[in-house]
Amino acid sequence: MYMTIKTILISVPFVLAGWITTLALATITSDEAPAYMVLLPSQHLLLNLRDDTEIFATSMISVTLTSDANGFVSYLYKNGAWLVLPAGLAGCLSPP
């Protein structure tokens, strides 16, 4: 029993890192998400948003943005975002 709990506790950070990496790679390769969450956005990024960018939500550690422009994710990275994740997706378990 102890080894099982220890194994689970050790594997959880790796599973989370893999999940975040998968989401980040999917975001880079596709502009299909309805919105994007930028973790720890820089002041430079926030002051230089495109005119067609909408802010959906903000928190102390993130801002959620959307834009219809092509290449929006690469624009975010070029202007100081260090991690952009998809937001507003229905997910795997959503009803049809």
Secondary structure, 3 states (H helix, E strand, C coil): CHHHHHHHHHHHHHHHHHHHHHHHHHHHHCCCCCEEEEECCCHHHHHCCCCCCEEEEECCCEEEEECCCCCHHHHHHHCCCCCEEEECCCCCCCCC
